[in-house]
Amino acid sequence: MQLKNLLNRRRRNLPPKVKGPGAGVFLRLYGDPLAYLETLRHKRCDVVSFRAAGERIYLVKNPELIHEVLVTKGRQFSKGRSLERARQVFGNGLLTSEGNFYLRQRRLMQPAFHPQRINSFAETMTQHANRVMTEWRDGESRDLYAEMARLTLGVVSQTLLGTDVDAEAAKVRKAVSTLMSIFPLLMLPLGQFLQRLPLPVMRRLRRARAELDEILYRLINARRKEGPARSDLLSMLLAAQDPESATGEGMTDEQLHDEVLIIFLAGHDTTNVALCWTWYLLSQHPEIEARLHAEVDHILANERSPVRADLAELDYTRKVVTESMRLYPPVWNITRRANESCEIGGYDVPRRTLVLMSQWVMHRDPHYFDAPTEFRPERWTKEFQARLPKFAYFPFGGGLRGCIGETFAWMELVLVVAAIARRWRFEVAAKKKIVPNPLFTLRFKNGLPASLVRRR
C-alpha cells in the first residue's frame, strides 16, 4: 500500500506532505494556528500539503505562486471553507458571493469606492478621532481595543450609512463583537450542525444578527424614501445601476443589506485591529514613537487635525502603519478552493483542494524581510518596495477579490494615527503579555489595556 501511494504521488507530482495523523494536525492547526503555520514556513519547499478535518490543504509560501492562485488562475478557485460558512452568518455580500453574481455586485459597488469619493471622507475620519479623544483623561487606563472599536465604528457608520449610531452604539458594538467572536466556532468540522442546535451561544449569535438586521433594514427603508440626495456610500449603492443589464437594474433591499452588513463588520473590525497593533508596537519601541511624534508635530503644527492633503507628507506615519500590518496583519490568512483540477508551481492541485495563503507566514519570511520579527518602519523605502514581490506583502489580499475598501482603509489608518499621536501616547505594561488571537481577524486574547499619557 505504501509503495502504491508513493508511485501515485510521483505520477501526480503532489507537493511534500506533512507527516503525522490528521487528528494531531487538526488539534495543532485549530489550537494554535499561528505557531503551526510557523513550523510549516520552515519547510524547504514552496508548497506543503497536509490533511485536517477531512480536508486536503496546500499551504503556498511563494509570492509568485500566490499570484497564480489569486490573479492568473483566480477564476479556477472559489472562496475557502471559512467564507463558505460566513455566508450563513453574513449573507451573500461581496466578501462571500461567487461567480457572475460577485462580478455584478463588484461593478455596482466600484463607483462608491472611487478614490475621489473616498477622499471626501477624510474630515469625517479625523472628526471621530477627535470625538473619542475628548473623553480621555491623562493617566487613566483604558482598553485600546474598545476605544478604537468605538472610533472605527463611528467612521464606518457615518461614511457608509450617513448616520451616527451613537444612540445605539452600545447595542451595535455588542452585536458586532458577538458575531465576530462566535464565528470561529462555525469553522470547526461540525460547525454547520452547531449552528442549528438550540445552544446558548448560537442563540446569542442569532440575536446579534437580528439586532443588526433591524437597524440596517430600517436605515435602508428610510433612505429609499428620502431618495439619493446624500453623499454616503449607502445612498450611492441605492442609486447604482448595472451598466451590463438591459434594464439597468440595481440592488434589492436584501442585496443592499448583505453588502452593507459585511462592509460594516469587516471594515470596522480590520481597521480597529490594525490601529491597536500599531499602538502596541509603538509603546514597545520608544525611539520609533519619538520619530513618529517628530513628524506629526512638524506637519500638524499647533495641534491642528490632519487633512487629506497631509497624507503625502506623513511619510513616516505611513511606514509605521505599513510595518505594523506586516508584523500583525489584521487578515492573517486567505483560503481558496480549487473548482477543478489544475496546477500550481508544477504541483497538481486536485479538485476541491483547499489552498491556504497566510499573510502571517509571508510577512515574516526572511527571504523577503531582513530581521523579520523586528519592528522596523524605516525598511519601507521606495527602493525596497520596488523590489519586493507583490505577494510577499498583501495585507488586503489581491486579484479579483482584493479588498474593495483598501484605499479607504489606508487613508483612515494614516489620518487617525497622526491625529491621535499628535496629542496622546500609550503605555502598555511591560509585564502584561499581549497574545494574538487569530479569529476572523488577528485580535487580542485579553484586550489591550494601556495607560493614556497626554503629550505636552
Buried (B, 14 or more C-beta within 10 A) or exposed (E): EEEEEEEEBEEEEBBBEBEEEBEEBBEBBBEEBBEBBBEBBEBEBBBBBBBBBEBBBBBBBBBBBBBBBBBEBBEBBBBBBBBBBBBEBBBBBBBBBBEEEBEBBBBBBEEBBEEEBBBEBBBBBBBBBBBBBEEBEEEEEBBBBBBBBBBBBBBBBBBBBBBEBEEBBEBBBBBBBBBBBBBBBBBBBEBEEBBEEEEEEBEBBEEBBEBBBEBBBEBBEEBEEEEBEBEBBBBBBBEBEBEEEEEEEBBEEEBBBBBBBBBBBBBBBBBBBBBBBBBBBBBEBEEBBEBBBEBBEEBBEEEEBBEBEBBEBBBBBBBBBBBBBBBBBBBBBBBBBBBEEBEBBEBBBEEEBBBBBBBBBBBBBEEBBEEBEEBBBEBBEEEEEEEBBEBBBBBBBBBEBBBBBBBBBBBBBBBBBBBBBBBBBBEBEEEEEBEBBBBBBBBBEEBBBBBBBEEE
